[in-house]
């Protein structure tokens, strides 16, 4: 029984590339741009990509490392206003 509970907890912490990108965007908005990224928006983003298809996951994997190079703080403000 403990084994199943442990696996469930571990799996809950696993995120795909797109879900991690949601968190990266939130971190960037808050730390670099001083723009709060509401928890409900993070959750909505992660829910949207919970079942992402392979092509979408590959795009997120490619885009994640370049987030700060591709988005400016002005982009963040426009996106969330």
The first five atom37 places (N, CA, C, CB, O) and aatype in JSON, in Angstrom:
{
  "aatype": [20, 20, 20, 20, 20, 20, 20, 20, 20, 20, 20, 20, 20, 20, 20, 20, 20, 20, 20, 20, 20, 20, 20, 20, 20, 20, 20, 20, 20, 20, 20, 20, 20, 20, 20, 20, 20, 20, 20, 20, 20, 20, 20, 20, 20, 20, 20, 20, 20, 20, 20, 20, 20, 20, 20, 20, 20, 20, 20, 20, 20, 20, 20, 20, 20, 20, 20, 20, 20, 20, 20, 20, 20, 20, 20, 20, 20, 20, 20, 20, 20],
  "atom_mask": [
    [1, 1, 1, 1, 1],
    [1, 1, 1, 1, 1],
    [1, 1, 1, 1, 1],
    [1, 1, 1, 1, 1],
    [1, 1, 1, 1, 1],
    [1, 1, 1, 1, 1],
    [1, 1, 1, 1, 1],
    [1, 1, 1, 1, 1],
    [1, 1, 1, 1, 1],
    [1, 1, 1, 1, 1],
    [1, 1, 1, 1, 1],
    [1, 1, 1, 1, 1],
    [1, 1, 1, 1, 1],
    [1, 1, 1, 1, 1],
    [1, 1, 1, 1, 1],
    [1, 1, 1, 1, 1],
    [1, 1, 1, 1, 1],
    [1, 1, 1, 1, 1],
    [1, 1, 1, 1, 1],
    [1, 1, 1, 1, 1],
    [1, 1, 1, 1, 1],
    [1, 1, 1, 1, 1],
    [1, 1, 1, 1, 1],
    [1, 1, 1, 1, 1],
    [1, 1, 1, 1, 1],
    [1, 1, 1, 1, 1],
    [1, 1, 1, 1, 1],
    [1, 1, 1, 1, 1],
    [1, 1, 1, 1, 1],
    [1, 1, 1, 1, 1],
    [1, 1, 1, 1, 1],
    [1, 1, 1, 1, 1],
    [1, 1, 1, 1, 1],
    [1, 1, 1, 1, 1],
    [1, 1, 1, 1, 1],
    [1, 1, 1, 1, 1],
    [1, 1, 1, 1, 1],
    [1, 1, 1, 1, 1],
    [1, 1, 1, 1, 1],
    [1, 1, 1, 1, 1],
    [1, 1, 1, 1, 1],
    [1, 1, 1, 1, 1],
    [1, 1, 1, 1, 1],
    [1, 1, 1, 1, 1],
    [1, 1, 1, 1, 1],
    [1, 1, 1, 1, 1],
    [1, 1, 1, 1, 1],
    [1, 1, 1, 1, 1],
    [1, 1, 1, 1, 1],
    [1, 1, 1, 1, 1],
    [1, 1, 1, 1, 1],
    [1, 1, 1, 1, 1],
    [1, 1, 1, 1, 1],
    [1, 1, 1, 1, 1],
    [1, 1, 1, 1, 1],
    [1, 1, 1, 1, 1],
    [1, 1, 1, 1, 1],
    [1, 1, 1, 1, 1],
    [1, 1, 1, 1, 1],
    [1, 1, 1, 1, 1],
    [1, 1, 1, 1, 1],
    [1, 1, 1, 1, 1],
    [1, 1, 1, 1, 1],
    [1, 1, 1, 1, 1],
    [1, 1, 1, 1, 1],
    [1, 1, 1, 1, 1],
    [1, 1, 1, 1, 1],
    [1, 1, 1, 1, 1],
    [1, 1, 1, 1, 1],
    [1, 1, 1, 1, 1],
    [1, 1, 1, 1, 1],
    [1, 1, 1, 1, 1],
    [1, 1, 1, 1, 1],
    [1, 1, 1, 1, 1],
    [1, 1, 1, 1, 1],
    [1, 1, 1, 1, 1],
    [1, 1, 1, 1, 1],
    [1, 1, 1, 1, 1],
    [1, 1, 1, 1, 1],
    [1, 1, 1, 1, 1],
    [1, 1, 1, 1, 1]
  ],
  "atom_positions": [
    [[0.82, -1.18, 0.0], [0.0, 0.0, 0.0], [0.87, 1.26, 0.0], [-0.94, -0.01, 1.2], [0.58, 2.21, -0.73]],
    [[1.93, 1.27, 0.81], [2.82, 2.43, 0.83], [3.5, 2.62, -0.52], [3.88, 2.26, 1.94], [3.71, 3.75, -0.96]],
    [[3.85, 1.52, -1.17], [4.49, 1.59, -2.48], [3.6, 2.32, -3.48], [4.82, 0.18, -2.99], [4.09, 3.18, -4.21]],
    [[2.33, 1.99, -3.51], [1.39, 2.63, -4.45], [1.26, 4.1, -4.13], [0.01, 1.94, -4.4], [1.24, 4.93, -5.04]],
    [[1.17, 4.45, -2.84], [1.08, 5.85, -2.44], [2.34, 6.61, -2.86], [0.87, 5.96, -0.92], [2.25, 7.73, -3.35]],
    [[3.5, 6.0, -2.66], [4.76, 6.64, -3.05], [4.84, 6.88, -4.54], [5.93, 5.79, -2.61], [5.27, 7.95, -4.98]],
    [[4.44, 5.9, -5.34], [4.45, 6.05, -6.8], [3.48, 7.15, -7.22], [4.07, 4.71, -7.48], [3.8, 7.95, -8.09]],
    [[2.31, 7.2, -6.61], [1.33, 8.23, -6.93], [1.89, 9.61, -6.66], [0.04, 8.02, -6.13], [1.71, 10.53, -7.47]],
    [[2.56, 9.78, -5.54], [3.15, 11.07, -5.2], [4.24, 11.44, -6.2], [3.73, 11.05, -3.78], [4.3, 12.59, -6.65]],
    [[5.08, 10.49, -6.55], [6.14, 10.77, -7.52], [5.58, 11.14, -8.89], [7.05, 9.58, -7.65], [6.07, 12.07, -9.52]],
    [[4.58, 10.42, -9.33], [4.0, 10.7, -10.64], [3.31, 12.05, -10.68], [3.02, 9.62, -11.02], [3.3, 12.71, -11.72]],
    [[2.74, 12.47, -9.58], [2.08, 13.77, -9.52], [3.09, 14.89, -9.75], [1.38, 13.97, -8.17], [2.73, 15.95, -10.24]],
    [[4.36, 14.65, -9.41], [5.39, 15.65, -9.59], [6.01, 15.64, -10.98], [6.46, 15.46, -8.58], [6.77, 16.55, -11.31]],
    [[5.71, 14.65, -11.79], [6.27, 14.55, -13.13], [5.52, 15.49, -14.07], [6.21, 13.1, -13.66], [4.29, 15.56, -14.04]],
    [[6.27, 16.2, -14.87], [5.66, 17.11, -15.84], [6.28, 16.86, -17.2], [5.85, 18.59, -15.41], [7.45, 16.5, -17.31]],
    [[5.47, 17.05, -18.22], [6.03, 16.96, -19.56], [6.68, 18.29, -19.92], [4.93, 16.58, -20.59], [6.59, 19.25, -19.15]],
    [[7.34, 18.37, -21.06], [8.08, 19.57, -21.46], [7.19, 20.82, -21.52], [8.72, 19.34, -22.82], [7.62, 21.9, -21.12]],
    [[5.98, 20.67, -21.99], [5.09, 21.83, -22.12], [4.61, 22.3, -20.75], [3.88, 21.48, -22.99], [4.5, 23.5, -20.51]],
    [[4.32, 21.37, -19.86], [3.92, 21.75, -18.52], [5.08, 22.43, -17.79], [3.44, 20.51, -17.73], [4.86, 23.38, -17.03]],
    [[6.29, 21.97, -18.03], [7.45, 22.62, -17.42], [7.65, 24.01, -18.01], [8.72, 21.77, -17.62], [8.07, 24.93, -17.31]],
    [[7.36, 24.17, -19.29], [7.46, 25.49, -19.93], [6.49, 26.46, -19.26], [7.17, 25.39, -21.44], [6.83, 27.63, -19.09]],
    [[5.32, 26.0, -18.88], [4.36, 26.85, -18.15], [5.02, 27.39, -16.88], [3.08, 26.05, -17.79], [4.9, 28.58, -16.57]],
    [[5.7, 26.51, -16.14], [6.37, 26.93, -14.91], [7.54, 27.87, -15.21], [6.87, 25.72, -14.13], [7.76, 28.84, -14.48]],
    [[8.29, 27.58, -16.27], [9.41, 28.44, -16.65], [8.91, 29.85, -17.0], [10.17, 27.83, -17.85], [9.52, 30.84, -16.61]],
    [[7.81, 29.91, -17.72], [7.23, 31.22, -18.08], [6.82, 31.99, -16.82], [6.01, 31.03, -19.01], [7.07, 33.19, -16.72]],
    [[6.2, 31.3, -15.89], [5.78, 31.94, -14.64], [6.98, 32.44, -13.86], [4.96, 30.96, -13.79], [6.96, 33.56, -13.34]],
    [[8.02, 31.62, -13.76], [9.23, 32.03, -13.05], [9.87, 33.25, -13.71], [10.24, 30.87, -13.01], [10.27, 34.19, -13.03]],
    [[9.96, 33.23, -15.03], [10.54, 34.35, -15.77], [9.73, 35.62, -15.55], [10.63, 34.02, -17.27], [10.29, 36.69, -15.3]],
    [[8.41, 35.51, -15.65], [7.54, 36.68, -15.48], [7.73, 37.29, -14.1], [6.06, 36.28, -15.69], [7.82, 38.51, -13.96]],
    [[7.8, 36.45, -13.08], [7.91, 36.95, -11.72], [9.31, 37.43, -11.38], [7.49, 35.89, -10.75], [9.46, 38.5, -10.78]],
    [[10.32, 36.67, -11.74], [11.68, 37.01, -11.32], [12.31, 38.11, -12.16], [12.54, 35.79, -11.36], [12.93, 39.03, -11.62]],
    [[12.17, 38.03, -13.46], [12.84, 39.0, -14.33], [11.97, 40.22, -14.65], [13.25, 38.33, -15.61], [12.5, 41.31, -14.86]],
    [[10.67, 40.03, -14.7], [9.77, 41.1, -15.16], [8.89, 41.67, -14.06], [8.9, 40.57, -16.27], [8.14, 42.62, -14.29]],
    [[8.99, 41.1, -12.88], [8.18, 41.55, -11.74], [6.7, 41.58, -12.08], [8.64, 42.92, -11.29], [5.96, 42.48, -11.66]],
    [[6.27, 40.6, -12.85], [4.87, 40.46, -13.25], [4.35, 39.16, -12.66], [4.71, 40.47, -14.82], [4.74, 38.08, -13.1]],
    [[3.47, 39.26, -11.67], [2.95, 38.03, -11.07], [2.21, 37.16, -12.1], [2.02, 38.36, -9.91], [1.47, 37.67, -12.93]],
    [[2.42, 35.92, -12.02], [1.78, 34.93, -12.89], [0.86, 34.14, -11.98], [2.84, 33.99, -13.65], [1.32, 33.25, -11.26]],
    [[-0.45, 34.45, -11.98], [-1.37, 33.82, -11.03], [-1.36, 32.3, -11.11], [-2.78, 34.32, -11.28], [-1.23, 31.71, -12.19]],
    [[-1.49, 31.67, -9.94], [-1.49, 30.22, -9.84], [-2.54, 29.58, -10.74], [-1.71, 29.79, -8.41], [-2.31, 28.52, -11.32]],
    [[-3.71, 30.23, -10.84], [-4.77, 29.65, -11.68], [-4.37, 29.63, -13.16], [-6.08, 30.44, -11.51], [-4.8, 28.75, -13.9]],
    [[-3.55, 30.59, -13.59], [-3.08, 30.59, -14.98], [-2.02, 29.5, -15.18], [-2.51, 31.97, -15.35], [-1.99, 28.87, -16.23]],
    [[-1.18, 29.3, -14.2], [-0.19, 28.23, -14.29], [-0.9, 26.88, -14.38], [0.78, 28.25, -13.06], [-0.57, 26.04, -15.22]],
    [[-1.89, 26.7, -13.5], [-2.64, 25.44, -13.51], [-3.39, 25.24, -14.82], [-3.63, 25.4, -12.34], [-3.4, 24.14, -15.36]],
    [[-4.01, 26.3, -15.34], [-4.72, 26.2, -16.61], [-3.76, 25.84, -17.74], [-5.45, 27.52, -16.94], [-4.09, 25.02, -18.61]],
    [[-2.59, 26.43, -17.74], [-1.57, 26.12, -18.75], [-1.15, 24.66, -18.64], [-0.34, 27.05, -18.6], [-1.08, 23.96, -19.65]],
    [[-0.87, 24.2, -17.43], [-0.44, 22.82, -17.25], [-1.55, 21.84, -17.59], [0.03, 22.6, -15.81], [-1.29, 20.78, -18.17]],
    [[-2.78, 22.18, -17.24], [-3.91, 21.31, -17.6], [-4.06, 21.2, -19.11], [-5.22, 21.84, -16.97], [-4.35, 20.13, -19.64]],
    [[-3.87, 22.33, -19.78], [-4.0, 22.35, -21.24], [-3.01, 21.39, -21.9], [-3.79, 23.78, -21.77], [-3.33, 20.75, -22.9]],
    [[-1.82, 21.3, -21.34], [-0.77, 20.49, -21.96], [-0.56, 19.13, -21.28], [0.52, 21.24, -21.94], [0.43, 18.46, -21.54]],
    [[-1.47, 18.74, -20.43], [-1.34, 17.46, -19.72], [-1.3, 16.28, -20.68], [-2.5, 17.29, -18.74], [-0.62, 15.29, -20.42]],
    [[-2.01, 16.38, -21.77], [-2.07, 15.29, -22.75], [-1.53, 15.73, -24.1], [-3.51, 14.78, -22.9], [-2.06, 15.35, -25.14]],
    [[-0.49, 16.53, -24.07], [0.08, 17.05, -25.31], [0.6, 15.92, -26.2], [1.22, 18.04, -25.01], [1.13, 14.92, -25.71]],
    [[0.42, 16.1, -27.49], [0.89, 15.1, -28.45], [2.39, 15.29, -28.69], [0.1, 15.21, -29.79], [2.96, 16.32, -28.34]],
    [[3.01, 14.29, -29.28], [4.47, 14.28, -29.46], [4.99, 15.52, -30.18], [4.88, 13.04, -30.23], [6.02, 16.08, -29.78]],
    [[4.31, 15.96, -31.21], [4.77, 17.13, -31.97], [4.79, 18.38, -31.08], [3.87, 17.36, -33.21], [5.72, 19.18, -31.16]],
    [[3.77, 18.54, -30.27], [3.71, 19.68, -29.36], [4.8, 19.58, -28.3], [2.32, 19.77, -28.69], [5.44, 20.58, -27.98]],
    [[5.01, 18.4, -27.76], [6.06, 18.2, -26.76], [7.43, 18.52, -27.33], [6.03, 16.77, -26.24], [8.27, 19.1, -26.64]],
    [[7.66, 18.14, -28.58], [8.95, 18.43, -29.22], [9.14, 19.94, -29.39], [9.04, 17.73, -30.59], [10.24, 20.46, -29.2]],
    [[8.06, 20.64, -29.75], [8.15, 22.1, -29.89], [8.47, 22.75, -28.55], [6.82, 22.66, -30.45], [9.3, 23.66, -28.48]],
    [[7.83, 22.3, -27.5], [8.1, 22.84, -26.16], [9.53, 22.56, -25.73], [7.12, 22.26, -25.14], [10.19, 23.41, -25.14]],
    [[10.01, 21.36, -26.04], [11.38, 20.99, -25.69], [12.38, 21.89, -26.41], [11.64, 19.51, -26.03], [13.4, 22.27, -25.84]],
    [[12.09, 22.21, -27.64], [12.96, 23.09, -28.43], [12.9, 24.53, -27.91], [12.56, 23.05, -29.9], [13.92, 25.21, -27.85]],
    [[11.72, 24.98, -27.54], [11.51, 26.37, -27.15], [11.97, 26.68, -25.72], [10.06, 26.71, -27.29], [12.43, 27.79, -25.46]],
    [[11.85, 25.72, -24.81], [12.15, 25.98, -23.39], [13.5, 26.65, -23.16], [12.11, 24.69, -22.63], [13.55, 27.64, -22.43]],
    [[14.59, 26.17, -23.73], [15.89, 26.78, -23.44], [16.03, 28.22, -23.96], [16.98, 25.94, -24.03], [16.9, 28.96, -23.5]],
    [[15.18, 28.62, -24.9], [15.32, 29.95, -25.49], [14.26, 30.93, -25.0], [15.26, 29.85, -27.0], [14.1, 32.01, -25.57]],
    [[13.53, 30.57, -23.98], [12.43, 31.4, -23.49], [12.86, 32.85, -23.26], [11.86, 30.82, -22.21], [12.22, 33.77, -23.75]],
    [[13.93, 33.04, -22.51], [14.36, 34.4, -22.17], [14.9, 35.15, -23.38], [15.42, 34.35, -21.09], [14.91, 36.38, -23.39]],
    [[15.35, 34.43, -24.39], [15.84, 35.08, -25.6], [14.68, 35.45, -26.53], [16.83, 34.16, -26.32], [14.77, 36.42, -27.29]],
    [[13.61, 34.68, -26.47], [12.46, 34.89, -27.36], [11.45, 35.87, -26.8], [11.79, 33.57, -27.64], [10.81, 36.6, -27.56]],
    [[11.29, 35.9, -25.48], [10.28, 36.76, -24.85], [10.96, 37.88, -24.09], [9.39, 35.94, -23.91], [11.94, 37.67, -23.38]],
    [[10.42, 39.08, -24.26], [10.87, 40.22, -23.45], [9.83, 40.45, -22.36], [11.06, 41.5, -24.34], [8.76, 39.85, -22.36]],
    [[10.16, 41.32, -21.42], [9.19, 41.65, -20.38], [7.97, 42.34, -20.98], [9.84, 42.55, -19.3], [6.86, 42.2, -20.46]],
    [[8.15, 43.09, -22.05], [7.0, 43.71, -22.73], [6.07, 42.65, -23.29], [7.47, 44.64, -23.86], [4.85, 42.8, -23.24]],
    [[6.63, 41.56, -23.83], [5.82, 40.46, -24.32], [5.01, 39.84, -23.18], [6.71, 39.39, -25.0], [3.83, 39.51, -23.33]],
    [[5.67, 39.68, -22.05], [5.0, 39.11, -20.87], [3.82, 40.0, -20.47], [5.99, 38.96, -19.68], [2.72, 39.5, -20.23]],
    [[4.06, 41.29, -20.4], [2.99, 42.22, -19.99], [1.83, 42.18, -20.97], [3.54, 43.65, -19.89], [0.68, 42.17, -20.55]],
    [[2.11, 42.16, -22.26], [1.03, 42.08, -23.27], [0.29, 40.78, -23.16], [1.6, 42.23, -24.69], [-0.94, 40.76, -23.28]],
    [[0.99, 39.71, -22.93], [0.37, 38.37, -22.88], [-0.59, 38.24, -21.71], [1.45, 37.29, -22.79], [-1.64, 37.61, -21.83]],
    [[-0.23, 38.84, -20.58], [-1.03, 38.65, -19.38], [-1.93, 39.82, -19.02], [-0.14, 38.37, -18.25], [-2.67, 39.74, -18.04]],
    [[-1.89, 40.89, -19.76], [-2.8, 42.03, -19.5], [-4.12, 41.83, -20.18], [-2.18, 43.34, -19.95], [-5.0, 42.68, -20.07]]
  ]
}
